[in-house]
Amino acid sequence: MGRAFEYRRASKEARWDKMSKLFPKLAKAIQVAAKEGGSDPEMNAKLRSAIAAAKANNMPKDNIDAAIKRASGKDANDIKQIHYEGKAAYGVLIIVECMSDNPTRTVANIKAIFNKNGAEFLQNGSLDFMFSRKAVFHLEKYEGNLEELELELIDYGLEELENLDDELLIYADYSSFKELSDEISKRDLKLKKAGLEYIPNSPISLNDEQINEIEKLLDKLDDDDDVQAVYVNIE
């Protein structure tokens, strides 16, 4: 399956600068999750996953607690979850997920990035049939019996399991997110992050030169403070 191009700042920025940009994004995700489903991660699968992602990126506990606390404040109401769609060179399709307290600013920024990098801004819904919304769980590499794990998790909505060199990926229908998240939390599995992601239905192949060109656009999108994740149809 295709995978999201997310957070590539590590390769091009110093560690302190990476954290100064990444932590506010993680805090937004925590804040929105807590606002939507409550501040108890045991009862809120989305919040539990957002906290796991923050911990995996070494976000201090004080920052995590502060983000949860802000969910009950007036500022939490101002953060909106929005997404934008676009098309770049070589048939590359793009979905940009954002969290913003000023959608007018955000859409202007995304449009400008697209325009300056040879991409076209599309009307939302244009890519509905090109991507599938899936619950995706990123776990630390699993050393146990994969077939046994797969059979056990099928009852909780698992559709596909992919064991990569550095992590274990679990895919499920978006409607199974909470049930599968709850089951994973009961097991000896180390969750790095989880959420609803856009998976391309027909991934395309590009050569190295084309990928380098596209990644310049993706990096620009990633650098925007309101962007949480960028998804493309590259295999």
N, CA and C of each residue as an Amber inpcrd file, in Angstrom:
protein
   705
   0.8400000  -1.1920000   0.0000000   0.0000000   0.0000000   0.0000000
   0.8790000   1.2460000   0.0000000   0.3190000   2.3290000  -0.4870000
   1.0450000   3.5880000  -0.4480000   1.1660000   4.0780000   0.9810000
   2.1410000   4.8810000   1.2400000   2.3380000   5.3780000   2.5960000
   2.4440000   6.8900000   2.5770000   2.1150000   7.5080000   3.6980000
   2.1350000   8.9640000   3.7820000   3.5610000   9.4850000   3.7820000
   3.7490000  10.6190000   3.1420000   5.0150000  11.3360000   3.2550000
   4.8430000  12.3010000   4.4260000   5.3810000  11.9540000   5.5710000
   5.1530000  12.7530000   6.7550000   6.4750000  13.1000000   7.4460000
   6.5760000  14.3570000   7.8810000   7.6480000  14.8070000   8.7600000
   9.0460000  14.4540000   8.2530000   9.4180000  14.9740000   7.0900000
  10.7630000  14.7100000   6.5870000  11.7620000  15.7640000   7.0380000
  11.3830000  16.5900000   7.9970000  12.2850000  17.6550000   8.4440000
  13.5770000  17.1230000   9.0450000  13.5400000  15.9090000   9.5820000
  14.7210000  15.3730000  10.2730000  15.9510000  15.3640000   9.3770000
  15.7530000  15.1510000   8.0980000  16.8890000  15.0380000   7.1760000
  17.4100000  16.3880000   6.7210000  16.6920000  17.4570000   6.9870000
  17.1180000  18.7370000   6.4490000  17.1800000  19.8480000   7.4790000
  16.8860000  19.5550000   8.7190000  16.9230000  20.5770000   9.7500000
  17.6470000  20.0460000  10.9820000  18.1680000  20.9650000  11.7760000
  18.7910000  20.5830000  13.0360000  17.7110000  20.0750000  13.9830000
  18.1100000  19.2510000  14.9670000  17.1450000  18.6070000  15.8510000
  16.2670000  19.6130000  16.6000000  16.8570000  20.7020000  17.0930000
  16.0680000  21.6570000  17.8640000  15.0150000  22.3340000  17.0080000
  15.3520000  22.5860000  15.7520000  14.4080000  23.2380000  14.8550000
  13.2780000  22.2920000  14.4960000  13.6220000  21.0200000  14.3140000
  12.6020000  20.0110000  14.0240000  11.5830000  19.9560000  15.1470000
  12.0760000  19.8980000  16.3860000  11.1730000  19.7890000  17.5120000
  10.3150000  21.0400000  17.6660000  10.8920000  22.2140000  17.3800000
  10.1490000  23.4590000  17.5310000   8.9770000  23.5180000  16.5610000
   9.0690000  22.7980000  15.4440000   7.9820000  22.7590000  14.4730000
   7.0430000  21.5850000  14.7210000   7.5990000  20.4540000  15.1250000
   6.8110000  19.2340000  15.2680000   5.9350000  19.2470000  16.5130000
   6.4570000  19.7090000  17.6390000   5.7050000  19.6620000  18.8900000
   4.3740000  20.4140000  18.8150000   4.3250000  21.6180000  18.2250000
   3.0170000  22.2870000  18.1120000   2.0090000  21.4880000  17.2930000
   2.4630000  20.7720000  16.2650000   1.5550000  19.9440000  15.4630000
   1.0150000  18.7890000  16.2990000   1.9080000  18.1440000  17.0500000
   1.4780000  17.0490000  17.9130000   0.5230000  17.5460000  18.9920000
   0.7970000  18.7220000  19.5270000  -0.0620000  19.3040000  20.5620000
  -1.4540000  19.5970000  20.0110000  -1.5200000  20.0860000  18.7810000
  -2.8260000  20.3360000  18.1580000  -3.6320000  19.0520000  18.0620000
  -2.9800000  17.9740000  17.6250000  -3.6700000  16.6950000  17.4790000
  -4.1980000  16.2030000  18.8250000  -3.3980000  16.3590000  19.8740000
  -3.8120000  15.9620000  21.2220000  -4.9990000  16.8030000  21.6790000
  -4.8920000  18.1060000  21.4510000  -5.9350000  19.0250000  21.8960000
  -7.2690000  18.7300000  21.2150000  -7.2330000  18.5280000  19.9160000
  -8.4670000  18.2580000  19.1760000  -9.0640000  16.9150000  19.6030000
  -8.2110000  15.9000000  19.7780000  -8.6950000  14.5860000  20.1890000
  -9.3510000  14.6500000  21.5700000  -8.7400000  15.3780000  22.4880000
  -9.2950000  15.5060000  23.8350000 -10.6000000  16.2890000  23.8230000
 -10.6640000  17.2910000  22.9740000 -11.8920000  18.0810000  22.8630000
 -13.0330000  17.2340000  22.3190000 -12.7270000  16.3760000  21.3620000
 -13.7590000  15.5590000  20.7250000 -14.2460000  14.4160000  21.6130000
 -13.2950000  13.7420000  22.2810000 -13.6710000  12.5080000  22.9710000
 -13.3900000  12.4630000  24.4580000 -12.9740000  13.5820000  25.0360000
 -12.6940000  13.5960000  26.4610000 -11.2210000  13.4450000  26.7710000
 -10.8420000  13.8030000  27.9840000  -9.4340000  13.8880000  28.3590000
  -8.8430000  12.5990000  28.9080000  -9.6440000  11.5440000  29.0110000
  -9.1540000  10.2660000  29.5230000  -8.7320000   9.3800000  28.3520000
  -7.4230000   9.1410000  28.1780000  -6.9720000   8.3370000  27.0370000
  -7.4660000   6.8970000  27.0760000  -7.7990000   6.3900000  28.2570000
  -8.3140000   5.0270000  28.3530000  -9.6840000   4.9000000  27.6920000
 -10.4190000   5.9990000  27.6830000 -11.7600000   6.0030000  27.1010000
 -11.8000000   6.6560000  25.7240000 -10.6790000   7.1850000  25.2750000
 -10.6190000   7.9560000  24.0370000  -9.4790000   7.4160000  23.1740000
  -9.8170000   6.5560000  22.2180000  -8.7980000   5.9080000  21.3870000
  -8.0120000   6.9190000  20.5600000  -8.6880000   7.9330000  20.0730000
  -8.0070000   8.9460000  19.2610000  -6.9780000   9.7030000  20.0930000
  -7.3400000  10.0450000  21.3190000  -6.4130000  10.7380000  22.2060000
  -5.2530000   9.8180000  22.5710000  -5.5470000   8.5640000  22.8400000
  -4.5040000   7.5990000  23.1840000  -3.4690000   7.4980000  22.0520000
  -3.9510000   7.4990000  20.8310000  -3.0550000   7.4160000  19.6780000
  -2.2460000   8.6950000  19.5050000  -2.8770000   9.8340000  19.7330000
  -2.1680000  11.1150000  19.6160000  -1.0650000  11.2240000  20.6630000
  -1.3350000  10.7340000  21.8600000  -0.3270000  10.7480000  22.9230000
   0.8150000   9.8020000  22.5690000   0.4780000   8.6370000  22.0150000
   1.5220000   7.6810000  21.6060000   2.4430000   8.2960000  20.5650000
   1.8750000   9.0230000  19.6050000   2.6830000   9.6770000  18.5760000
   3.5820000  10.7330000  19.1910000   3.0530000  11.4770000  20.1570000
   3.8500000  12.5090000  20.8230000   5.0200000  11.8910000  21.5930000
   4.7470000  10.8100000  22.3110000   5.8030000  10.1390000  23.0750000
   6.8630000   9.5500000  22.1510000   6.4300000   9.0050000  21.0040000
   7.3700000   8.4180000  20.0450000   8.3150000   9.4680000  19.4860000
   7.8670000  10.7280000  19.5030000   8.7040000  11.8290000  19.0150000
   9.3350000  12.6240000  20.1570000   9.3760000  11.9940000  21.3410000
  10.0680000  12.5570000  22.5100000   9.4920000  13.8830000  22.9920000
   8.1910000  14.0520000  22.8250000   7.5390000  15.2480000  23.3410000
   7.4300000  15.1310000  24.8630000   7.8710000  16.1500000  25.6130000
   7.8420000  16.0740000  27.0760000   6.4300000  15.8880000  27.6290000
   6.3440000  15.1860000  28.7540000   5.0430000  14.9130000  29.3740000
   4.3210000  16.2040000  29.7240000   5.0600000  17.2190000  30.1600000
   4.4280000  18.4910000  30.5070000   3.7180000  19.1020000  29.3070000
   4.3220000  18.9730000  28.1380000   3.6930000  19.4980000  26.9120000
   2.4150000  18.7340000  26.5880000   2.4730000  17.4100000  26.7760000
   1.3020000  16.5750000  26.5060000   0.1620000  16.9410000  27.4590000
   0.4830000  17.0470000  28.7400000  -0.5360000  17.3890000  29.7400000
  -1.1260000  18.7710000  29.4770000  -0.2800000  19.6980000  29.0590000
  -0.7520000  21.0600000  28.7840000  -1.7120000  21.0650000  27.5960000
  -1.4120000  20.2550000  26.5890000  -2.2820000  20.1930000  25.4090000
  -3.6490000  19.6190000  25.7810000  -3.6620000  18.6010000  26.6390000
  -4.9350000  18.0150000  27.0840000  -5.7310000  19.0350000  27.8830000
  -5.0330000  19.7830000  28.7300000  -5.6960000  20.7730000  29.5650000
  -6.3100000  21.8920000  28.7220000  -5.6230000  22.2470000  27.6420000
  -6.1300000  23.3250000  26.7800000  -7.4210000  22.9210000  26.0690000
  -7.6790000  21.6260000  25.9930000  -8.8840000  21.1590000  25.2990000
 -10.1560000  21.6710000  25.9530000 -10.0910000  21.9610000  27.2520000
 -11.2700000  22.4570000  27.9590000 -11.3490000  23.9780000  27.9350000
 -10.3530000  24.6280000  27.3280000 -10.3390000  26.0820000  27.2410000
 -11.0130000  26.5850000  25.9810000 -11.1700000  27.8670000  25.8910000
 -11.8800000  28.4610000  24.7510000 -11.1140000  28.3050000  23.4450000
  -9.7930000  28.2390000  23.5020000  -9.0030000  28.1440000  22.2770000
  -9.2690000  26.8460000  21.5130000  -9.6340000  25.7920000  22.2270000
  -9.8360000  24.4950000  21.5750000 -10.9680000  24.5530000  20.5570000
 -11.9650000  25.3880000  20.8190000 -13.0910000  25.4880000  19.9080000
 -12.6860000  26.0770000  18.5570000 -11.5710000  26.7800000  18.5270000
 -11.1790000  27.4850000  17.3150000 -10.4110000  26.6070000  16.3340000
  -9.9340000  25.4540000  16.7660000  -9.1330000  24.6070000  15.8870000
 -10.0430000  23.7150000  15.0460000  -9.8960000  23.8230000  13.7350000
 -10.7060000  23.0470000  12.8090000  -9.8380000  22.0140000  12.0940000
 -10.3990000  20.8250000  11.8750000  -9.7320000  19.8120000  11.0560000
 -10.2350000  19.9600000   9.6200000  -9.3380000  20.2070000   8.7160000
  -9.7000000  20.4350000   7.3260000  -8.7010000  19.7080000   6.4170000
  -9.1190000  19.4510000   5.1930000  -8.1680000  18.8620000   4.2570000
  -8.3320000  19.5080000   2.8910000  -7.2590000  19.4710000   2.1230000
  -7.2420000  20.0540000   0.7900000  -6.6810000  19.0290000  -0.1860000
  -7.0420000  19.1850000  -1.4490000  -6.6400000  18.2260000  -2.4670000
  -5.9300000  18.9400000  -3.6080000  -5.0070000  18.2190000  -4.2460000
  -4.2760000  18.8220000  -5.3450000  -3.7140000  17.7770000  -6.2910000
  -3.1890000  18.2800000  -7.3920000  -2.5710000  17.4190000  -8.3930000
  -1.2600000  18.0450000  -8.8280000  -0.1920000  17.2430000  -8.7870000
   1.1330000  17.7190000  -9.1660000   1.5570000  17.0740000 -10.4830000
   2.7960000  17.2840000 -10.8530000   3.3350000  16.7120000 -12.0900000
   3.3380000  15.1820000 -12.0170000   3.3910000  14.5410000 -13.2040000
   3.5250000  13.0860000 -13.3540000   2.3110000  12.3210000 -12.8320000
   1.1730000  12.9980000 -12.7130000  -0.0320000  12.3310000 -12.2400000
  -0.0820000  12.1130000 -10.7450000   0.7340000  12.8410000  -9.9920000
   0.7600000  12.6970000  -8.5380000  -0.4390000  13.4230000  -7.9250000
  -1.2200000  12.6990000  -7.1400000  -2.3770000  13.2540000  -6.4460000
  -2.0330000  13.4530000  -4.9740000  -2.5380000  14.5170000  -4.3970000
  -2.1190000  14.9160000  -3.0510000  -3.3310000  15.2550000  -2.1890000
  -3.3430000  14.7430000  -0.9700000  -4.3080000  15.1610000   0.0430000
  -3.5220000  15.7210000   1.2280000  -3.8790000  16.9330000   1.6330000
  -3.1750000  17.6200000   2.7170000  -4.1250000  17.7580000   3.8940000
  -3.7730000  17.1410000   5.0280000  -4.5800000  17.2510000   6.2400000
  -4.0370000  18.3720000   7.1140000  -4.9440000  19.2190000   7.5790000
  -4.5290000  20.3760000   8.3800000  -5.3690000  20.4820000   9.6500000
  -4.8130000  21.1470000  10.6330000  -5.5490000  21.5910000  11.8130000
  -5.2360000  23.0740000  11.9570000  -6.2800000  23.8830000  11.9710000
  -6.0400000  25.3210000  11.9110000  -7.0770000  26.1020000  12.7090000
  -6.6290000  27.2150000  13.2890000  -7.5590000  28.1370000  13.9380000
  -7.9420000  29.2740000  12.9930000  -7.4200000  29.1910000  11.7530000
  -7.7130000  30.2160000  10.7590000  -7.7160000  29.5870000   9.3660000
  -8.8120000  28.9200000   8.9920000  -8.8640000  28.2370000   7.6930000
  -8.6010000  29.1600000   6.5070000  -8.9730000  30.4210000   6.6210000
  -8.7260000  31.3660000   5.5290000  -7.2300000  31.5000000   5.2660000
  -6.4710000  31.6060000   6.3420000  -5.0060000  31.6730000   6.2130000
  -4.4530000  30.3660000   5.6580000  -4.9570000  29.2630000   6.1720000
  -4.4210000  27.9580000   5.7900000  -4.6370000  27.6710000   4.3100000
  -5.8470000  27.8950000   3.8290000  -6.1250000  27.5950000   2.4240000
  -5.3060000  28.5000000   1.5070000  -5.0900000  29.7330000   1.9280000
  -4.2720000  30.6460000   1.1210000  -2.8300000  30.1450000   1.0500000
  -2.3190000  29.6520000   2.1830000  -0.9490000  29.1390000   2.2160000
  -0.7980000  27.8920000   1.3450000  -1.7640000  26.9750000   1.4440000
  -1.6880000  25.7340000   0.6680000  -1.7810000  26.0370000  -0.8250000
  -2.6890000  26.9250000  -1.2020000  -2.8150000  27.3050000  -2.6110000
  -1.5090000  27.9150000  -3.1330000  -0.8980000  28.7550000  -2.3130000
   0.3490000  29.4070000  -2.7260000   1.4630000  28.3860000  -2.9220000
   1.5420000  27.4030000  -2.0210000   2.5710000  26.3640000  -2.1520000
   2.3450000  25.5550000  -3.4220000   1.1060000  25.1850000  -3.6710000
   0.7930000  24.4600000  -4.9080000   1.1930000  25.2780000  -6.1370000
   0.7610000  26.5250000  -6.1710000   0.9990000  27.3760000  -7.3420000
   2.4860000  27.5960000  -7.6080000   3.2630000  27.7520000  -6.5520000
   4.6970000  28.0330000  -6.7030000   5.5070000  26.7840000  -7.0380000
   4.8760000  25.6260000  -6.9220000   5.5980000  24.3710000  -7.1680000
   4.9540000  23.5270000  -8.2610000   4.2710000  24.1950000  -9.1740000
   3.7460000  23.5120000 -10.3500000   2.6200000  22.5500000 -10.0910000
   1.8580000  22.7580000  -9.0200000   0.7450000  21.8670000  -8.6900000
  -0.5750000  22.6200000  -8.8150000  -1.6360000  21.8580000  -8.9690000
  -2.9730000  22.4260000  -9.1490000  -3.8190000  22.1620000  -7.9100000
  -4.4730000  23.1900000  -7.4190000  -5.3700000  23.0630000  -6.2720000
  -6.7260000  22.5700000  -6.7760000  -7.2260000  21.4690000  -6.1890000
  -8.4780000  20.8650000  -6.6400000  -9.6060000  21.1140000  -5.6470000
 -10.8210000  21.0370000  -6.1440000 -11.9760000  21.1360000  -5.2760000
 -12.0640000  19.8860000  -4.4010000 -12.3940000  20.0820000  -3.1210000
 -12.5250000  18.9360000  -2.2230000 -13.5680000  17.9610000  -2.7480000
 -13.2270000  16.6820000  -2.6990000 -14.0890000  15.6340000  -3.2160000
 -13.6220000  15.1210000  -4.5640000 -12.6870000  15.8370000  -5.1910000
 -12.1920000  15.4260000  -6.5020000 -11.4740000  14.0840000  -6.4570000
 -10.8870000  13.7540000  -5.2930000 -10.0760000  12.5380000  -5.1850000
 -10.7690000  11.4370000  -4.3730000 -12.0760000  11.5670000  -4.1930000
 -12.8080000  10.6080000  -3.3590000 -12.6250000   9.1610000  -3.8200000
 -12.5380000   8.9540000  -5.1260000 -12.4510000   7.5900000  -5.6390000
 -11.0060000   7.1530000  -5.8920000 -10.0750000   8.0350000  -5.6020000
  -8.6600000   7.7230000  -5.8270000  -7.9600000   7.2520000  -4.5520000
  -8.5560000   7.5400000  -3.4040000  -7.9950000   7.1450000  -2.1100000
  -9.0760000   6.4740000  -1.2800000  -8.6530000   5.6090000  -0.3730000
  -9.5510000   4.9980000   0.6070000  -9.1380000   5.4670000   1.9970000
 -10.1290000   5.7340000   2.8230000  -9.8730000   6.1570000   4.2010000
  -9.6920000   4.9050000   5.0480000  -8.5390000   4.7420000   5.6440000
  -8.2380000   3.5520000   6.4310000  -7.7460000   3.9260000   7.8300000
  -8.0380000   3.0380000   8.7730000  -7.4030000   3.1330000  10.0870000
  -6.0370000   2.4710000   9.9590000  -4.9970000   3.2120000  10.2920000
  -3.6330000   2.7010000  10.1410000  -2.9080000   2.8230000  11.4780000
  -2.3090000   1.7120000  11.8990000  -1.5890000   1.6630000  13.1660000
  -0.1090000   1.4120000  12.8660000   0.7380000   2.2940000  13.3560000
   2.1850000   2.1620000  13.1930000   2.7470000   1.6510000  14.5240000
   3.2620000   0.4360000  14.5150000   3.8070000  -0.1830000  15.7190000
   5.3030000  -0.4120000  15.5570000   5.9790000  -0.5450000  16.6700000
   7.3830000  -0.9240000  16.6070000   7.4980000  -2.3270000  16.0050000
   8.6210000  -2.6020000  15.3830000   8.8050000  -3.8710000  14.6790000
   8.4420000  -5.0390000  15.5900000   7.6750000  -5.9590000  15.0340000
   7.1510000  -7.0890000  15.7960000   8.0130000  -8.3230000  15.5590000
   8.4230000  -8.9680000  16.6480000   9.3080000 -10.1360000  16.5460000
   8.5780000 -11.4420000  16.8120000   7.2770000 -11.3670000  17.0730000
   6.5200000 -12.5820000  17.3780000   5.9930000 -13.2620000  16.1350000
   5.0020000 -14.1100000  16.3280000   4.3930000 -14.8720000  15.2330000
   3.3700000 -13.9940000  14.5170000   3.7140000 -13.5650000  13.3020000
   2.8540000 -12.6460000  12.5630000   1.5340000 -13.2910000  12.1450000
   1.5850000 -14.5430000  11.7120000   0.3670000 -15.2230000  11.2720000
  -0.6230000 -15.3530000  12.4330000  -0.0940000 -15.6690000  13.5920000
  -0.9550000 -15.8060000  14.7650000  -1.5670000 -14.4610000  15.1400000
  -0.7370000 -13.4090000  15.1100000  -1.2290000 -12.0710000  15.4370000
  -2.3090000 -11.6420000  14.4440000  -2.0670000 -11.9090000  13.1780000
  -3.0210000 -11.5220000  12.1410000  -4.3690000 -12.2120000  12.3450000
  -4.3310000 -13.4910000  12.6230000  -5.5740000 -14.2390000  12.8390000
  -6.3360000 -13.7130000  14.0540000  -5.6110000 -13.3400000  15.0810000
  -6.2550000 -12.8530000  16.3000000  -6.8890000 -11.4770000  16.1020000
  -6.2390000 -10.6310000  15.2900000  -6.7350000  -9.2600000  15.1220000
  -7.7970000  -9.1300000  14.0370000  -7.9540000 -10.1520000  13.2070000
  -8.9930000 -10.1080000  12.1750000 -10.3730000  -9.9050000  12.8010000
 -10.5940000 -10.5120000  13.9580000 -11.8820000 -10.3800000  14.6360000
 -12.1640000  -8.9500000  15.0720000 -11.1290000  -8.1060000  15.1090000
 -11.2930000  -6.7250000  15.5530000 -11.1970000  -5.7340000  14.3930000
 -11.2300000  -6.2490000  13.1610000 -11.2950000  -5.3720000  12.0070000
 -10.0600000  -5.3150000  11.1380000  -8.9960000  -6.0190000  11.5100000
  -7.7750000  -5.9870000  10.7040000  -8.0470000  -6.4540000   9.2800000
  -7.5320000  -5.6930000   8.3030000  -7.6510000  -6.0690000   6.8960000
  -6.3150000  -6.5100000   6.3120000  -5.2470000  -5.8650000   6.7390000
  -3.9260000  -6.1920000   6.2060000  -2.8610000  -5.8640000   7.2350000
  -1.8300000  -6.6890000   7.2410000  -0.7010000  -6.5100000   8.1450000
   0.5700000  -6.4700000   7.3050000   1.4240000  -5.4870000   7.5570000
   2.6440000  -5.3320000   6.7690000   3.8280000  -5.1400000   7.7130000
   4.7640000  -6.0770000   7.7170000   5.9250000  -6.0030000   8.6010000
   7.1160000  -5.4550000   7.8210000   7.4680000  -4.2120000   8.0830000
   8.5720000  -3.5520000   7.3960000   9.8530000  -3.6940000   8.1960000
  10.9380000  -3.1610000   7.6630000  12.2310000  -3.2700000   8.3440000
  12.2240000  -2.5630000   9.6940000  11.4840000  -1.4510000   9.7820000
  11.5490000  -0.6450000  10.9960000  10.2310000  -0.5340000  11.7550000
   9.1490000  -1.0960000  11.2200000   7.8770000  -1.0040000  11.9270000
   6.8840000  -2.0230000  11.3900000   5.8480000  -2.2210000  12.1810000
   4.7350000  -3.0840000  11.7910000   3.5440000  -2.1900000  11.4850000
   2.9540000  -2.3500000  10.3040000   1.7880000  -1.5700000   9.9090000
   0.5530000  -2.4560000   9.9270000  -0.5180000  -1.9320000  10.5140000
  -1.7900000  -2.6320000  10.5400000  -2.8360000  -1.7350000   9.8920000
  -3.5560000  -2.2830000   8.9040000  -4.5840000  -1.5400000   8.1980000
  -5.9550000  -2.1270000   8.5150000  -6.9470000  -1.2340000   8.6160000
  -8.3250000  -1.6700000   8.8480000  -9.2700000  -0.6400000   8.2440000
 -10.5310000  -1.0170000   8.0950000 -11.5240000  -0.0400000   7.6700000
 -11.6110000   1.0530000   8.7310000 -11.8920000   2.2760000   8.2840000
 -11.9070000   3.4090000   9.2100000 -12.8920000   3.2060000  10.3600000
 -13.9700000   2.4580000  10.1050000 -14.9890000   2.2520000  11.1310000
 -14.5130000   1.3370000  12.2610000 -13.3910000   0.6390000  12.0460000
 -12.8700000  -0.2890000  13.0570000 -11.7870000   0.3440000  13.9290000
 -11.5730000   1.6480000  13.7830000 -10.4530000   2.2770000  14.4750000
 -10.5010000   2.0640000  15.9850000 -11.6100000   2.3830000  16.6150000
 -11.6750000   2.2970000  18.0770000 -11.5430000   0.8560000  18.5550000
 -12.2680000  -0.0570000  17.9290000 -12.2390000  -1.4520000  18.3720000
 -10.8380000  -2.0430000  18.2570000 -10.1690000  -1.7800000  17.1370000
  -8.8280000  -2.3210000  16.9410000  -7.8220000  -1.6120000  17.8400000
  -8.0020000  -0.3110000  18.0230000  -7.1200000   0.4440000  18.9160000
  -7.2070000  -0.0820000  20.3420000  -8.4120000  -0.3460000  20.7900000
  -8.5950000  -0.8690000  22.1510000  -7.9190000  -2.2260000  22.3090000
  -8.0190000  -3.0780000  21.2940000  -7.4190000  -4.4060000  21.3700000
  -5.8970000  -4.3300000  21.3580000  -5.3450000  -3.4470000  20.5240000
  -3.8890000  -3.2810000  20.4690000  -3.3510000  -2.8020000  21.8070000
  -4.0890000  -1.9110000  22.4520000  -3.6340000  -1.3680000  23.7370000
  -3.6100000  -2.4320000  24.8340000  -4.3670000  -3.5160000  24.6560000
  -4.4010000  -4.5880000  25.6500000  -3.2360000  -5.5620000  25.4820000
  -2.5630000  -5.4940000  24.3350000  -1.5220000  -6.4660000  24.0230000
  -0.1260000  -5.8740000  24.2200000   0.8460000  -6.7390000  24.1660000
   2.2390000  -6.3150000  24.3160000   2.7570000  -5.7970000  22.9740000
   2.0840000  -4.7650000  22.4820000   2.4460000  -4.1450000  21.2200000
   2.7390000  -2.6740000  21.4750000   3.8270000  -2.1780000  20.9400000
   4.2410000  -0.8040000  21.2080000   3.8020000   0.0980000  20.0600000
   2.7850000   0.8910000  20.3470000   2.2030000   1.7700000  19.3450000
   3.0220000   3.0560000  19.2140000   3.3870000   3.4010000  17.9930000
   4.0920000   4.6560000  17.7250000   3.1140000   5.7660000  17.3650000
   2.1540000   5.4390000  16.5450000   1.0900000   6.3840000  16.2070000
  -0.0010000   5.6280000  15.4760000  -1.1720000   6.2310000  15.4290000
  -2.2920000   5.6300000  14.7190000  -3.2600000   6.7270000  14.3350000
  -4.0520000   6.4540000  13.3330000  -5.0360000   7.4320000  12.9110000
  -5.7010000   6.9970000  11.6240000  -6.5350000   7.8710000  11.0950000
  -7.1950000   7.6230000   9.8260000  -6.3430000   8.2390000   8.7260000
  -5.9340000   7.4260000   7.7810000  -5.0570000   7.8940000   6.7140000
  -5.6960000   7.6380000   5.3540000  -5.2290000   8.3850000   4.3700000
  -5.6890000   8.2090000   2.9980000  -4.7100000   7.2940000   2.2630000
  -5.2020000   6.1610000   1.8000000  -4.3850000   5.1740000   1.0970000
  -4.7720000   5.1850000  -0.3770000  -3.8160000   5.3400000  -1.2900000
  -4.1510000   5.3910000  -2.7150000  -4.6690000   4.0510000  -3.2230000
  -5.7200000   4.0930000  -4.0190000  -6.2940000   2.8700000  -4.5750000
  -5.4750000   2.3320000  -5.7380000  -4.8080000   3.2200000  -6.4730000
  -3.9930000   2.8040000  -7.6180000  -2.6740000   3.5640000  -7.5850000
  -1.7260000   3.1280000  -6.7320000  -0.4480000   3.8310000  -6.6080000
   0.3120000   3.8450000  -7.9330000   1.0690000   4.9090000  -8.1420000
   1.8620000   5.0320000  -9.3620000   3.3510000   4.9630000  -9.0250000
   4.1570000   4.6220000 -10.0290000   5.6030000   4.5410000  -9.8610000
   6.2630000   5.7550000 -10.5290000   7.2710000   6.2830000  -9.8880000
   8.0580000   7.3870000 -10.4390000   9.5290000   7.0140000 -10.3880000
  10.3220000   7.6100000 -11.2640000  11.7640000   7.4080000 -11.1780000
  12.3560000   8.3450000 -10.1270000  13.6240000   8.1680000  -9.8120000
  14.2540000   8.9340000  -8.7360000  14.2140000  10.4300000  -8.9900000
  14.4420000  10.8280000 -10.2260000  14.4390000  12.2520000 -10.5560000
  13.0550000  12.8620000 -10.3400000  12.0290000  12.1370000 -10.7420000
  10.6650000  12.6250000 -10.5590000  10.2920000  12.7000000  -9.0770000
  10.6950000  11.6840000  -8.3220000  10.4110000  11.6810000  -6.8830000
  11.0990000  12.8570000  -6.1900000  12.3380000  13.1390000  -6.5630000
  13.0530000  14.2730000  -5.9700000  12.3230000  15.5830000  -6.2420000
  11.7960000  15.7100000  -7.4370000  11.0530000  16.9230000  -7.7800000
   9.7770000  17.0460000  -6.9520000   9.0460000  15.9420000  -6.8340000
   7.8040000  15.9610000  -6.0700000   8.0750000  16.2090000  -4.5880000
   9.1620000  15.6620000  -4.0800000   9.4500000  15.8140000  -2.6560000
   9.7460000  17.2600000  -2.2770000  10.1750000  18.0550000  -3.2240000
  10.3740000  19.4830000  -2.9420000   9.0370000  20.1280000  -2.5990000
   7.9970000  19.7470000  -3.3480000   6.6540000  20.2400000  -3.0490000
   6.1630000  19.7090000  -1.7150000   6.3680000  18.4110000  -1.4720000
   5.8960000  17.8040000  -0.2270000   6.5810000  18.4100000   0.9870000
   7.8650000  18.7070000   0.8600000   8.5870000  19.3330000   1.9630000
   8.0430000  20.7260000   2.2700000   7.6920000  21.4680000   1.2390000
   7.1100000  22.7950000   1.4370000   5.7800000  22.6820000   2.1860000
   4.9820000  21.7080000   1.8050000   3.7150000  21.4990000   2.5020000
   3.9480000  21.1020000   3.9550000   4.8620000  20.1830000   4.1850000
   5.1700000  19.7280000   5.5450000   5.6280000  20.8730000   6.4370000
   6.3060000  21.8520000   5.8500000   6.8510000  22.9630000   6.6270000
   5.7770000  23.9090000   7.1380000   4.5950000  23.8900000   6.5370000
   3.5330000  24.7860000   6.9820000   3.0480000  24.3650000   8.3670000
   2.9090000  25.3210000   9.2550000   2.5650000  25.0230000  10.6510000
   1.2060000  24.3470000  10.8060000   0.2980000  24.5720000   9.8610000
  -1.0490000  24.0100000   9.9890000  -1.1720000  22.6130000   9.4020000
  -0.1700000  22.1630000   8.6740000  -0.2370000  20.8580000   8.0100000
   0.1340000  19.7520000   8.9930000  -0.7420000  18.7610000   9.0930000
  -0.5050000  17.6140000   9.9660000   0.0590000  16.4280000   9.2010000
  -0.4120000  16.2050000   7.9920000   0.0460000  15.0600000   7.2000000
  -0.2240000  15.3180000   5.7320000   0.6090000  14.7040000   4.8830000
   0.4480000  14.8120000   3.4410000   0.4300000  13.4010000   2.8650000
  -0.5750000  13.1150000   2.0440000  -0.7180000  11.7940000   1.4380000
  -0.6430000  11.9020000  -0.0800000   0.0380000  10.9560000  -0.7110000
   0.1750000  10.9620000  -2.1630000  -0.1010000   9.5660000  -2.7070000
  -0.2840000   9.4910000  -4.0160000  -0.5740000   8.2040000  -4.6410000
   0.6880000   7.5560000  -5.2420000   1.8300000   7.7970000  -4.6120000
   3.0820000   7.1730000  -5.0460000   3.2730000   5.8810000  -4.2610000
   3.6070000   4.7980000  -4.9640000   3.7500000   3.5140000  -4.2800000
   5.0530000   3.4570000  -3.4840000
